[in-house]
Protein backbone atom coordinates (compact mmCIF):
# COMPACT_ATOMS: atom_id res chain seq x y z
CA UNK A 1 0.00 0.00 0.00
CA UNK A 2 1.10 3.52 -0.75
CA UNK A 3 -0.02 6.53 1.27
CA UNK A 4 0.57 10.00 -0.12
CA UNK A 5 0.11 13.06 2.10
CA UNK A 6 -0.44 16.33 0.19
CA UNK A 7 -0.64 19.58 2.11
CA UNK A 8 -2.94 22.22 0.67
CA UNK A 9 -1.38 25.10 -1.25
CA UNK A 10 -1.07 28.69 0.00
CA UNK A 11 -4.39 30.09 1.21
CA UNK A 12 -5.73 33.50 2.10
CA UNK A 13 -5.74 34.44 5.79
CA UNK A 14 -8.97 35.00 7.66
CA UNK A 15 -12.03 33.44 9.16
CA UNK A 16 -14.01 31.30 9.02
CA UNK A 17 -11.14 28.87 8.60
CA UNK A 18 -13.04 26.33 6.47
CA UNK A 19 -13.86 29.03 3.88
CA UNK A 20 -10.29 30.22 3.23
CA UNK A 21 -9.58 30.06 -0.51
CA UNK A 22 -6.27 29.56 -2.31
CA UNK A 23 -4.34 32.66 -3.28
CA UNK A 24 -3.25 33.17 -6.90
CA UNK A 25 0.17 31.82 -5.84
CA UNK A 26 -1.55 28.87 -4.15
CA UNK A 27 -3.50 28.08 -7.33
CA UNK A 28 -0.21 27.90 -9.26
CA UNK A 29 1.36 25.73 -6.55
CA UNK A 30 -1.62 23.34 -6.63
CA UNK A 31 -1.55 23.11 -10.45
CA UNK A 32 2.17 22.28 -10.53
CA UNK A 33 1.94 19.64 -7.83
CA UNK A 34 -1.32 18.30 -9.26
CA UNK A 35 0.33 17.77 -12.64
CA UNK A 36 3.22 15.90 -11.04
CA UNK A 37 0.97 13.74 -8.88
CA UNK A 38 -1.34 12.98 -11.84
CA UNK A 39 1.68 11.63 -13.74
CA UNK A 40 2.79 9.45 -10.78
CA UNK A 41 -0.34 8.13 -9.06
CA UNK A 42 -1.86 4.80 -10.01
CA UNK A 43 -5.22 5.09 -11.79
CA UNK A 44 -7.06 3.35 -8.93
CA UNK A 45 -5.70 5.66 -6.19
CA UNK A 46 -8.38 6.74 -3.71
CA UNK A 47 -8.28 10.47 -3.05
CA UNK A 48 -9.59 11.70 0.31
CA UNK A 49 -9.88 15.42 0.99
CA UNK A 50 -10.57 17.64 3.99
CA UNK A 51 -13.81 19.64 3.58
CA UNK A 52 -11.96 22.99 3.84
CA UNK A 53 -12.22 25.12 0.70
CA UNK A 54 -8.41 25.36 0.32
CA UNK A 55 -8.00 21.57 0.30
CA UNK A 56 -10.91 21.17 -2.11
CA UNK A 57 -9.30 23.69 -4.48
CA UNK A 58 -5.91 21.98 -4.11
CA UNK A 59 -7.41 18.56 -4.92
CA UNK A 60 -9.28 19.94 -7.93
CA UNK A 61 -5.90 20.76 -9.51
CA UNK A 62 -5.28 17.01 -9.76
CA UNK A 63 -8.17 16.57 -12.18
CA UNK A 64 -9.48 13.33 -10.62
CA UNK A 65 -12.52 12.34 -8.62
CA UNK A 66 -12.15 12.60 -4.86
CA UNK A 67 -14.15 12.14 -1.67
CA UNK A 68 -14.61 14.84 0.98
CA UNK A 69 -13.98 13.49 4.47
CA UNK A 70 -15.11 15.59 7.47
CA UNK A 71 -12.73 13.62 9.71
CA UNK A 72 -9.77 15.18 7.82
CA UNK A 73 -10.79 18.79 8.64
CA UNK A 74 -8.38 21.14 10.45
CA UNK A 75 -7.80 19.90 13.98
CA UNK A 76 -7.83 16.22 13.02
CA UNK A 77 -5.42 13.84 14.72
CA UNK A 78 -2.67 11.87 12.97
CA UNK A 79 -4.54 8.66 13.77
CA UNK A 80 -7.60 10.06 11.93
CA UNK A 81 -5.49 10.29 8.76
CA UNK A 82 -4.31 6.70 9.05
CA UNK A 83 -7.78 5.41 9.87
CA UNK A 84 -9.34 7.20 6.88
CA UNK A 85 -6.66 5.68 4.62
CA UNK A 86 -7.14 2.19 6.12
CA UNK A 87 -3.42 2.18 6.93
CA UNK A 88 -1.58 -0.16 7.18
CA UNK A 89 -4.06 -2.86 6.12
CA UNK A 90 -5.41 -1.36 2.90
CA UNK A 91 -4.49 -2.76 -0.48
CA UNK A 92 -4.97 0.32 -2.66
CA UNK A 93 -3.00 3.54 -2.83
CA UNK A 94 -4.50 6.51 -0.99
CA UNK A 95 -3.85 10.23 -1.39
CA UNK A 96 -4.85 12.46 1.54
CA UNK A 97 -5.17 16.22 0.94
CA UNK A 98 -5.03 17.91 4.32
CA UNK A 99 -3.50 20.32 6.79
CA UNK A 100 -0.64 21.05 9.13
CA UNK A 101 0.13 20.13 11.83
CA UNK A 102 -1.79 16.89 11.29
CA UNK A 103 0.03 15.79 8.13
CA UNK A 104 3.45 16.38 9.69
CA UNK A 105 2.38 14.44 12.78
CA UNK A 106 1.14 11.57 10.60
CA UNK A 107 4.43 11.53 8.66
CA UNK A 108 6.39 11.33 11.92
CA UNK A 109 4.12 8.57 13.21
CA UNK A 110 4.60 6.55 10.02
CA UNK A 111 8.39 6.77 10.10
CA UNK A 112 9.20 6.78 13.81
CA UNK A 113 6.17 5.24 15.49
CA UNK A 114 5.77 8.45 17.51
CA UNK A 115 3.70 11.54 16.90
CA UNK A 116 6.10 14.47 16.54
CA UNK A 117 5.78 18.01 15.21
CA UNK A 118 7.26 17.74 11.72
CA UNK A 119 6.88 20.61 9.27
CA UNK A 120 5.39 19.94 5.86
CA UNK A 121 5.64 22.78 3.34
CA UNK A 122 2.53 24.10 1.63
CA UNK A 123 1.65 22.21 -1.57
CA UNK A 124 4.25 19.51 -0.92
CA UNK A 125 3.62 15.77 -1.02
CA UNK A 126 5.20 12.99 1.02
CA UNK A 127 4.85 9.48 -0.43
CA UNK A 128 5.04 6.49 1.93
CA UNK A 129 5.13 2.86 0.92
CA UNK A 130 5.24 -0.56 2.60
CA UNK A 131 7.50 -3.42 1.62
CA UNK A 132 5.08 -5.89 3.25
CA UNK A 133 1.32 -5.28 3.19
CA UNK A 134 -0.03 -4.53 6.68
CA UNK A 135 3.43 -4.42 8.28
CA UNK A 136 4.02 -0.97 9.80
CA UNK A 137 7.69 -1.85 10.38
CA UNK A 138 8.27 -2.13 6.61
CA UNK A 139 7.26 1.50 5.92
CA UNK A 140 9.66 3.70 3.99
CA UNK A 141 9.59 7.19 2.55
CA UNK A 142 9.46 6.73 -1.21
CA UNK A 143 9.46 10.41 -2.24
CA UNK A 144 9.10 13.97 -1.02
CA UNK A 145 8.19 16.54 -3.65
CA UNK A 146 7.75 20.28 -3.39
CA UNK A 147 5.79 22.32 -5.91
CA UNK A 148 8.84 24.41 -6.77
CA UNK A 149 10.82 21.30 -7.77
CA UNK A 150 8.30 20.19 -10.38
CA UNK A 151 9.86 20.66 -13.80
CA UNK A 152 7.46 21.60 -16.57
C-alpha positions in Angstrom: 0.0 0.0 0.0 1.1 3.5 -0.8 0.0 6.5 1.3 0.6 10.0 -0.1 0.1 13.1 2.1 -0.4 16.3 0.2 -0.6 19.6 2.1 -2.9 22.2 0.7 -1.4 25.1 -1.3 -1.1 28.7 0.0 -4.4 30.1 1.2 -5.7 33.5 2.1 -5.7 34.4 5.8 -9.0 35.0 7.7 -12.0 33.4 9.2 -14.0 31.3 9.0 -11.1 28.9 8.6 -13.0 26.3 6.5 -13.9 29.0 3.9 -10.3 30.2 3.2 -9.6 30.1 -0.5 -6.3 29.6 -2.3 -4.3 32.7 -3.3 -3.3 33.2 -6.9 0.2 31.8 -5.8 -1.6 28.9 -4.2 -3.5 28.1 -7.3 -0.2 27.9 -9.3 1.4 25.7 -6.6 -1.6 23.3 -6.6 -1.6 23.1 -10.4 2.2 22.3 -10.5 1.9 19.6 -7.8 -1.3 18.3 -9.3 0.3 17.8 -12.6 3.2 15.9 -11.0 1.0 13.7 -8.9 -1.3 13.0 -11.8 1.7 11.6 -13.7 2.8 9.4 -10.8 -0.3 8.1 -9.1 -1.9 4.8 -10.0 -5.2 5.1 -11.8 -7.1 3.4 -8.9 -5.7 5.7 -6.2 -8.4 6.7 -3.7 -8.3 10.5 -3.0 -9.6 11.7 0.3 -9.9 15.4 1.0 -10.6 17.6 4.0 -13.8 19.6 3.6 -12.0 23.0 3.8 -12.2 25.1 0.7 -8.4 25.4 0.3 -8.0 21.6 0.3 -10.9 21.2 -2.1 -9.3 23.7 -4.5 -5.9 22.0 -4.1 -7.4 18.6 -4.9 -9.3 19.9 -7.9 -5.9 20.8 -9.5 -5.3 17.0 -9.8 -8.2 16.6 -12.2 -9.5 13.3 -10.6 -12.5 12.3 -8.6 -12.1 12.6 -4.9 -14.2 12.1 -1.7 -14.6 14.8 1.0 -14.0 13.5 4.5 -15.1 15.6 7.5 -12.7 13.6 9.7 -9.8 15.2 7.8 -10.8 18.8 8.6 -8.4 21.1 10.4 -7.8 19.9 14.0 -7.8 16.2 13.0 -5.4 13.8 14.7 -2.7 11.9 13.0 -4.5 8.7 13.8 -7.6 10.1 11.9 -5.5 10.3 8.8 -4.3 6.7 9.1 -7.8 5.4 9.9 -9.3 7.2 6.9 -6.7 5.7 4.6 -7.1 2.2 6.1 -3.4 2.2 6.9 -1.6 -0.2 7.2 -4.1 -2.9 6.1 -5.4 -1.4 2.9 -4.5 -2.8 -0.5 -5.0 0.3 -2.7 -3.0 3.5 -2.8 -4.5 6.5 -1.0 -3.8 10.2 -1.4 -4.8 12.5 1.5 -5.2 16.2 0.9 -5.0 17.9 4.3 -3.5 20.3 6.8 -0.6 21.1 9.1 0.1 20.1 11.8 -1.8 16.9 11.3 0.0 15.8 8.1 3.4 16.4 9.7 2.4 14.4 12.8 1.1 11.6 10.6 4.4 11.5 8.7 6.4 11.3 11.9 4.1 8.6 13.2 4.6 6.6 10.0 8.4 6.8 10.1 9.2 6.8 13.8 6.2 5.2 15.5 5.8 8.5 17.5 3.7 11.5 16.9 6.1 14.5 16.5 5.8 18.0 15.2 7.3 17.7 11.7 6.9 20.6 9.3 5.4 19.9 5.9 5.6 22.8 3.3 2.5 24.1 1.6 1.6 22.2 -1.6 4.2 19.5 -0.9 3.6 15.8 -1.0 5.2 13.0 1.0 4.8 9.5 -0.4 5.0 6.5 1.9 5.1 2.9 0.9 5.2 -0.6 2.6 7.5 -3.4 1.6 5.1 -5.9 3.3 1.3 -5.3 3.2 0.0 -4.5 6.7 3.4 -4.4 8.3 4.0 -1.0 9.8 7.7 -1.9 10.4 8.3 -2.1 6.6 7.3 1.5 5.9 9.7 3.7 4.0 9.6 7.2 2.5 9.5 6.7 -1.2 9.5 10.4 -2.2 9.1 14.0 -1.0 8.2 16.5 -3.6 7.8 20.3 -3.4 5.8 22.3 -5.9 8.8 24.4 -6.8 10.8 21.3 -7.8 8.3 20.2 -10.4 9.9 20.7 -13.8 7.5 21.6 -16.6 
